Amino acid sequence: MDHSFKVAGFNANGIRPRTPIILDWLKNNNPDVLCVQETKVQDPDFPERPYKEAGYHLAYMGQKSYHGVAILSKTPLFHVLKGFNDGEENEAARFISAQTGSNIIIVNTYVPQGQQPDSEKFKYKIQWYERLLVHFQSNFNPDSPVIWVGDLNVAPTSLDVYDPDRLYGSVCYHPDEHKALEKLMAFGFIDIYRKHKPDEKEFTFWDYRIPNAVKRGLGWRIDHILATRPMAEKSIGTWIDKTPRLLPKPSDHTFIVAEFKV
C-alpha cells in the first residue's frame, strides 16, 4: 500500500541559532526527511539531542563556522557517505548522502556560492559541479530511487530570480552555472518544483541586505529538490513555505518541500 514520503530542504545559515525555528517547523509539517545546509558547526558540537527527542535519526558532516550538511530522517540511515572521497583537496563539508529505511537514497549538497564570476571561487564552484557529476556517475544509477536536495546556488531560469534581465551574468544566475547544472540534470534528474509548478515565480532565498526583500518579492529560487525519474514519477506535490523567513532571527533562506507516494 502506498504511503506519503515528505522530503524538505533548508539552508539554516547556522543550525544552532535556527534550531527553535527548525523544531517548530518539524512539529508542524512532520517531514520524513529534512536536509539542512550551512549548519556551521563542528561534528562534536552538533545539537543532536533536540532532534533525536523530536524523533529523527541524524547524519551530518560539519566544520567550524562554515558550510556543513545534515540529514534528519524518521527512519534509520544506512550507507552514509560524507564528502566525495575522490582524492581531491578542498574537501569542505558540502556533501552527504544516505539511504533511508524506505530504501530511498537521499543526497544533500551545499554548492559553493562562487562570489564573483571572474573569481577563483567561481572557478571552484564550476569544478565542484564537475566533481559532483563524476560522483553521481560513479556511485548512482539514473534508474535508482534518488532524491537530491540542497542549496545549489543556481537559479535555473528567468522565473527563478526577481529581475532576470538585470541579474543575468551575475553569480548564481550565470550561463556557466546553468551549463554545469544542466549537465547534472542530464544524468537523470528532474526538478520536482518545476514538474508541478511550471509557471510559478516563487523564491527560497532573500538577501538580508535588501530591506523588506521578502515582502517586496526580491528573491531567488536557489534551493532545490530534484529526483531521478523513478522517484519523480511518484511525486505528488511540492511547495515553498515562506513563513519561517518572516520570523524573528530567520535564516536568509526558507523551506522547500516535496511529497512522494512510495
N, C-alpha and C positions, 0 to 999 in steps of 0.2 A: 504493500500500500504506500502511495506517495505521501511524502510529508514536506513541509516547508523547510528550507535551509536559507537562513538570512545571513548575509555577509556585509560587513561595513568597513570603511576605511576612514582614518582620521589622523591628520598631522597635528600633533598635540602642541608642538613648539615648547616642549618640556613636560614630561608626563607627571612629575611630582606636583608642580603648581596646578596642573589641569586635572588631577585625579578626582576632585569633587564633581567637576563637570562630567567626566567620563563615567563615573559610578552612577550618577543620576541618569545619564543617557542610557546606560546599560539596563538599569532598572525599568525605565520607561519603554525601551524598544526591544529588549530581550534578543539580541542577535546571537546566532550560533557561533560566529567568529567575528572578532574585531581586530583589524590590522592597524597598528599605531606606528607612525613615523615621527622622527625627531623627538625621541624620548629624552635625549640629552642627559643620560645617566649611565655611570659605570655599572656593570652587572652586579657587583656586591651591594650596590645601593638602590637597586630596582625595588619599588614599593610593592612587593609581591602580595603581602598579607590581605589588603582590602579587596584585591581582585580574586584571590582564592576564596575569600569569605563570600564573595558575590557569585561563586560557583564556576569560576573559569580556571582552566589549565593554562600554563604560560610557557612560551618560548621567546627568548629575547637575545639580542646582541647589542651591546652598548659601548659607549666610550665617554670620557669626561667632556661635558659642556657642549658637544656637537653630535649631530646625526643620531643614530640609534633606531632600531626597529624592534617591534614586538608583535607576537601573535597571541591573542586571547581566544580560547576555544572552550566550548561547553564539554566537549569530549577530549580524551587524552590525545596528545600529539605524538606522532611517530616519525622516524626518519628525518629528524630536524637537521637542516643544513644551514650553517652560518657562514656567509661570505662565499665568494666564487671558488676559493681554493684552487686557483688556476696558476699559481706560481708568480703572478704579477705583484708588484709592490702597490702601495696606495690602497690597501685593503681596509677602507674605512667601514664603519658599522652601518651598511646601507642595504644589505640583502639578507633575508632569512626565508626559508621555506620549510614546510612540514606537511605531513599527511594527517588528516583528521580521522576520527573514529568512523566517519562515513565514507572513508577511502577517497576523499576529495583532496587533491593537492592544493595547498594554499601557498602562494608566493607573495611576499611583501617586500616592496622596494622603496627606498628613498633616493631618487635620482639626484645627482648633483645639480645645483641651481645654474651654475655657469657664469655668473657675474656679468660679463660683457662679451659680445660676440667676437671681439678682437683680442680676448684674453687667453692666457694659458688654461684658466679654469674652464673656459668654454670648450677648448680642445679636449680637456679631460672629460667633460660631460659627454661629448660625442664618442670618445674612446670607451667610456663606461657603458654606453648603449651598445657598442660593438661587442664588448665583453659579455654583456647580458645576453645578446643574441647567441653567441657561441655557447654560453652556459645552457640556454634553452635547447639548442640543437644537440648538445652532448648529453643532457640529462632528462629531457622530457620528450614526449611524443605528442604531436598535434591531436591525436585521437584519444589521448588520456584526459581524465577529468581534472583540468587545471583552472583555478581561478587566480588571476594576477591582480593584486590590489596595491595601490601606492600613490604617493606624491611623485608623479612622473616629471614634474616641472616642464611640461609641454602642454600648451593649449592647441589642440589639433586643427581646429577650423575657425572660420570667422565668427561662428556662433559662440565660440568659447572664450572670447575676450570682449571687453566692453567697447573698445574702439579699434577695430581691426585695421582700418586704414592707417591710423597714426602709429599703432604699435607694431605693425609688420616689420620684421627685421630686427626687433629687439629680442633680448634674451627671453626664453620661454614661448616666443612666437616667431621663430626664425626658420627659414626654409631648410637649413641644415638639420635642425632638430626634427622638423616634420619628416624629412627623409629617413632619419635614424629611427624614428618611431614607426614609420610605415614598413621598414624592413622587419621590425619585430612583429608587427601586426601580420605581415605576410607569412610568418612562421605558422600562424593558425589562430590568432586571437581576434576576438570580436569585442568592440566597445559596447558594453551592455547598456550603458546610459543612452547612447545613440540608437541602439536597436529599438528601444521602446519609446524614445523621445527624439525623433529625427529633426524636429524643428524648434525645440525648446532652447531658450537662451538663459541658462542658469549657471551659477558660479559656485566654486568651493573655496575660493581664496580672495580675501580683500586686504589690501596693504594697510597696515596700521597707520602709515604716514599720510594717507589720504583722508581728510576729515569726512566723517559720515559716509564712508565708502559703501557700506552695505545698503543703507537707505537710498543712496544715490545710484546704486546699481553699477558701481565701478569695480568689477571683479573679473576673475579668471576661472575657468574650469581646468585646473591642472592636476586634480586628484581624480583617479580613475579606478574603475573595476572592469577588467577585461577577462574573457574566458575563452577557452578552446571550444570548438563547435559542439562537442558532446554536452558541455555544460551550458553554453549559450542557448542551445535549443530547449533547455529545461528552465531558462529564466522566465519569470512571470511578471517582473516589475522592478522598478528602480526609482530612487528619489534622492534628493539632496535636502538635508534638514538644516535650514539656515538659522534656526532659533539659537543654538549654542553660541553662534558668533556674536549674538546680540547681548549675551550675558555679561555681567561684570568679570573683568580679568579673563577674557577669552583667548583662545588661540587666534591666529590670523586666518586659520582655515576652519572648515566645518566638516560634518559627517556626510559621507556619500554611502548609499545602501543599495544592495541588490538582493532580490529574493528568487529562489530556485525551487522547483518541485523535484525532489530526488527520491 
